[in-house]
């Protein structure tokens, strides 16, 4: 049996939506399992950095699904074509975990529903704001249920929004380091500020993109993370001053800017930057073969 799944990159937080908002982007990893082959092979982004001993995130997610189902994975080979950069705030770990969940579900015939897939992915990766849009596509709000576990709601997305991922070539932030940089206490005024902006950013992204410049403002995490990456900090401030809507993508250091017809466009940033103009992905993780 040979199965291939395609999983999109994601940008989490989206300014004030810390740990709850995420957007899927049309930049995909393609992961294939083959029960007639063996070994683990990586191509593309991070190929020389990823382990091939079965400790990778795809394999870990597959094993988790099998354990929860009381089943055993067959012998298989794994091959991944990676287009999502590692440790850049574009959901590379989430894409790997979601790929593993979907592949294991297909191999084992467990027929997981959307909620079960989300729970399995969060159990391995830990960040629902990234795995939820990778699973379903689009703009997604994730939240902890009062009954326990995580839930996700897909929100409408305004037509014509174009995302621009600005990736500094000389800076990286492991997610754990970005988490350690966050403050342990938040002033009441800052909390109120973020609540209002989190509500506003859903309006801006779903129906009023002209509000994005103000809606993407944040007082919880962006300043702390940008302090770790001075190159990204300088460009972030420059874009804000020029009226370009911009936020930190995930844990950074990638910045996510937004362009629209009649609005300000991202200027040429020169050497040291990789610029990816991508539209939102509305499909999420899909099996393309098998």
C-alpha positions as CSV (number, residue, x, y, z in Angstrom):
1,X,0.0,0.0,0.0
2,X,1.3,3.5,-0.9
3,X,-0.3,6.6,0.5
4,X,0.7,10.3,0.0
5,X,-0.7,13.2,2.0
6,X,-0.2,16.9,1.3
7,X,-0.1,19.3,4.3
8,X,0.0,23.1,4.2
9,X,2.3,25.5,6.1
10,X,0.6,27.5,8.8
11,X,1.0,30.9,10.4
12,X,-0.2,31.0,14.0
13,X,-1.1,33.8,16.4
14,X,-1.7,36.4,13.7
15,X,-0.8,39.2,16.0
16,X,-3.1,39.3,19.0
17,X,-4.6,35.8,18.5
18,X,-1.9,34.2,20.7
19,X,-2.2,30.4,20.8
20,X,-5.7,30.4,19.3
21,X,-5.7,31.8,15.7
22,X,-4.0,30.2,12.7
23,X,-4.0,30.5,8.9
24,X,-3.1,27.8,6.4
25,X,-0.9,28.8,3.5
26,X,-0.3,27.3,0.1
27,X,3.2,26.0,0.8
28,X,3.1,22.3,1.2
29,X,5.0,19.2,2.4
30,X,4.2,15.9,0.7
31,X,4.7,12.8,2.7
32,X,4.5,9.3,1.4
33,X,4.4,5.9,3.2
34,X,4.9,2.7,1.3
35,X,4.3,-0.7,3.0
36,X,6.4,-2.4,0.4
37,X,9.5,-0.3,1.1
38,X,11.7,0.6,4.0
39,X,13.8,3.4,5.4
40,X,13.1,7.1,5.9
41,X,14.1,9.7,3.3
42,X,13.9,13.5,3.5
43,X,14.2,15.9,0.5
44,X,14.0,19.7,0.4
45,X,13.9,22.0,3.4
46,X,15.9,20.7,6.4
47,X,16.7,17.3,4.8
48,X,20.2,17.2,6.3
49,X,18.9,18.1,9.8
50,X,16.0,15.6,10.2
51,X,16.6,12.3,11.8
52,X,16.1,9.0,9.9
53,X,16.0,6.7,13.0
54,X,12.2,6.8,13.6
55,X,12.2,9.6,16.1
56,X,10.9,12.2,13.6
57,X,7.5,13.9,14.2
58,X,5.8,12.1,11.3
59,X,6.6,8.7,12.7
60,X,5.9,9.7,16.3
61,X,2.4,10.9,15.3
62,X,1.8,7.6,13.4
63,X,2.8,5.6,16.4
64,X,0.5,7.7,18.7
65,X,-2.5,7.0,16.5
66,X,-1.7,3.3,16.4
67,X,-1.3,3.2,20.2
68,X,-4.6,5.0,20.8
69,X,-6.4,2.6,18.4
70,X,-4.7,-0.5,20.0
71,X,-3.3,-1.4,16.7
72,X,0.2,-2.0,15.2
73,X,1.7,-0.2,12.3
74,X,2.9,-2.4,9.4
75,X,6.5,-2.2,8.2
76,X,6.8,0.7,5.9
77,X,9.1,3.2,4.2
78,X,8.6,7.0,4.6
79,X,9.6,9.7,2.1
80,X,8.9,13.4,2.6
81,X,9.4,16.3,0.2
82,X,9.6,19.3,2.5
83,X,8.9,22.8,1.2
84,X,8.2,24.4,4.7
85,X,11.3,25.9,6.3
86,X,12.3,24.6,9.7
87,X,12.3,26.7,12.9
88,X,11.0,29.8,11.0
89,X,7.5,30.1,12.4
90,X,5.7,28.5,9.5
91,X,4.4,25.3,11.2
92,X,6.9,22.7,9.9
93,X,6.5,20.6,13.0
94,X,2.7,20.8,12.8
95,X,2.8,19.8,9.2
96,X,4.8,16.7,10.0
97,X,2.5,15.7,12.9
98,X,-0.6,16.2,10.8
99,X,0.9,14.2,8.0
100,X,1.5,11.4,10.5
101,X,-2.0,11.5,11.9
102,X,-3.6,11.4,8.5
103,X,-1.3,8.7,7.1
104,X,-1.8,6.4,10.1
105,X,-5.6,6.9,10.0
106,X,-5.6,5.9,6.3
107,X,-3.2,2.9,6.8
108,X,-5.1,1.5,9.8
109,X,-8.6,2.3,8.7
110,X,-9.4,4.0,12.0
111,X,-11.7,6.5,10.3
112,X,-11.0,9.3,12.8
113,X,-13.4,12.3,12.7
114,X,-12.2,15.9,12.6
115,X,-12.2,16.2,16.4
116,X,-10.3,13.0,16.9
117,X,-7.7,14.0,14.4
118,X,-7.2,17.4,16.1
119,X,-6.9,15.7,19.5
120,X,-4.3,13.3,18.2
121,X,-2.3,16.0,16.6
122,X,-2.4,18.3,19.6
123,X,-1.3,15.3,21.9
124,X,1.9,15.0,19.8
125,X,2.7,18.6,18.7
126,X,1.1,20.6,21.6
127,X,0.1,23.7,19.5
128,X,-3.6,23.6,18.4
129,X,-3.3,27.0,16.7
130,X,-0.9,25.4,14.2
131,X,-2.3,21.9,13.7
132,X,-5.9,23.0,13.4
133,X,-5.5,25.0,10.2
134,X,-3.0,22.4,8.8
135,X,-5.8,19.8,9.2
136,X,-8.8,21.9,7.9
137,X,-7.3,24.7,5.8
138,X,-8.3,28.3,6.0
139,X,-8.5,30.6,9.0
140,X,-9.1,28.7,12.2
141,X,-9.9,29.5,15.8
142,X,-8.9,26.8,18.3
143,X,-10.0,26.8,21.9
144,X,-10.0,24.4,24.9
145,X,-13.5,22.9,25.5
146,X,-15.1,23.1,29.0
147,X,-15.6,19.3,28.5
148,X,-11.9,18.8,28.1
149,X,-9.8,18.6,25.0
150,X,-9.5,21.0,22.1
151,X,-12.0,22.3,19.5
152,X,-11.6,24.3,16.4
153,X,-13.9,26.5,14.3
154,X,-13.1,27.5,10.7
155,X,-13.8,31.2,10.1
156,X,-14.7,32.9,6.8
157,X,-11.8,34.6,5.0
158,X,-12.1,37.8,3.0
159,X,-11.5,37.5,-0.7
160,X,-8.4,38.9,-2.2
161,X,-6.2,38.6,0.8
162,X,-2.6,37.8,-0.1
163,X,-0.1,36.8,2.5
164,X,3.7,37.5,2.2
165,X,6.1,35.4,4.3
166,X,9.3,37.3,5.0
167,X,12.0,34.9,6.1
168,X,15.3,36.2,7.4
169,X,18.0,33.9,6.2
170,X,20.4,34.6,9.0
171,X,18.0,34.1,12.0
172,X,16.1,31.1,13.5
173,X,14.2,30.6,16.7
174,X,13.5,27.2,18.2
175,X,9.9,27.3,19.6
176,X,11.1,26.4,23.1
177,X,13.4,29.4,23.1
178,X,10.7,31.7,21.9
179,X,8.4,30.4,24.7
180,X,11.0,31.1,27.3
181,X,11.2,34.7,26.2
182,X,7.6,35.4,27.0
183,X,6.7,37.4,30.2
184,X,5.1,35.5,33.1
185,X,2.8,38.4,34.1
186,X,0.6,40.5,31.8
187,X,-0.7,44.0,32.9
188,X,-4.5,44.2,33.0
189,X,-4.5,47.0,30.4
190,X,-2.4,44.8,28.0
191,X,-4.8,41.9,28.4
192,X,-7.8,44.1,27.5
193,X,-5.9,45.5,24.5
194,X,-5.3,42.0,23.2
195,X,-8.8,40.9,23.8
196,X,-10.1,43.8,21.7
197,X,-7.5,43.3,19.0
198,X,-8.1,39.5,18.8
199,X,-11.8,40.2,18.1
200,X,-10.9,42.9,15.6
201,X,-8.5,40.7,13.7
202,X,-11.2,38.1,13.0
203,X,-13.3,40.9,11.6
204,X,-10.4,42.2,9.5
205,X,-9.5,38.9,8.0
206,X,-13.1,37.8,7.4
207,X,-14.6,40.9,6.0
208,X,-12.7,44.2,6.5
209,X,-9.0,43.8,5.5
210,X,-8.5,47.6,5.5
211,X,-8.5,47.2,9.4
212,X,-5.5,44.7,9.4
213,X,-2.9,47.3,10.2
214,X,-4.5,48.1,13.5
215,X,-6.0,44.7,14.1
216,X,-2.6,42.9,14.0
217,X,-1.2,44.9,17.0
218,X,-0.3,42.8,20.0
219,X,1.1,43.3,23.6
220,X,1.6,39.7,24.7
221,X,4.3,38.1,22.7
222,X,5.6,39.9,19.6
223,X,8.0,42.4,21.3
224,X,9.5,39.6,23.4
225,X,10.2,37.4,20.4
226,X,11.4,40.2,18.1
227,X,14.0,41.1,20.7
228,X,15.6,37.8,19.9
229,X,16.0,38.6,16.2
230,X,17.2,42.1,15.5
231,X,17.2,41.7,11.7
232,X,13.5,40.8,11.8
233,X,12.8,43.5,14.4
234,X,14.2,46.2,12.1
235,X,12.1,45.1,9.1
236,X,9.0,44.7,11.3
237,X,9.3,48.3,12.5
238,X,10.0,49.5,8.9
239,X,6.9,47.9,7.5
240,X,4.7,49.2,10.3
241,X,6.0,52.7,9.7
242,X,5.2,52.3,6.0
243,X,1.6,51.2,6.7
244,X,2.0,47.6,5.7
245,X,0.0,45.2,7.9
246,X,2.5,42.8,9.5
247,X,2.8,40.4,12.4
248,X,5.2,37.7,13.7
249,X,4.4,34.4,12.1
250,X,4.1,31.7,14.9
251,X,7.1,31.9,17.1
252,X,9.1,33.7,14.5
253,X,11.5,34.9,13.1
254,X,9.4,34.9,9.9
255,X,7.2,37.9,9.5
256,X,3.8,37.6,7.8
257,X,2.6,40.7,6.0
258,X,-0.6,41.2,4.1
259,X,-1.2,42.8,0.7
260,X,-4.5,43.6,-1.0
261,X,-5.7,45.5,-4.0
262,X,-5.4,49.2,-3.4
263,X,-3.2,48.7,-0.2
264,X,0.4,49.1,0.5
265,X,2.8,46.4,-0.9
266,X,5.8,44.8,0.7
267,X,9.0,46.6,-0.7
268,X,12.1,44.8,-1.8
269,X,14.1,43.9,1.3
270,X,17.4,43.2,-0.4
271,X,19.9,40.5,0.4
272,X,19.4,38.3,3.5
273,X,15.6,37.8,3.0
274,X,13.5,35.1,1.3
275,X,10.2,36.4,0.2
276,X,7.3,34.0,-0.4
277,X,4.0,35.4,-1.7
278,X,1.4,32.8,-0.9
279,X,-2.4,32.7,-0.8
280,X,-4.3,31.1,2.0
281,X,-4.8,27.3,1.6
282,X,-8.4,26.3,1.9
283,X,-8.1,22.5,1.6
284,X,-5.9,21.5,4.6
285,X,-4.4,18.1,4.7
286,X,-5.5,15.9,1.9
287,X,-4.6,12.4,0.7
288,X,-3.4,12.8,-2.9
289,X,-2.6,9.2,-3.6
290,X,-3.7,5.9,-2.2
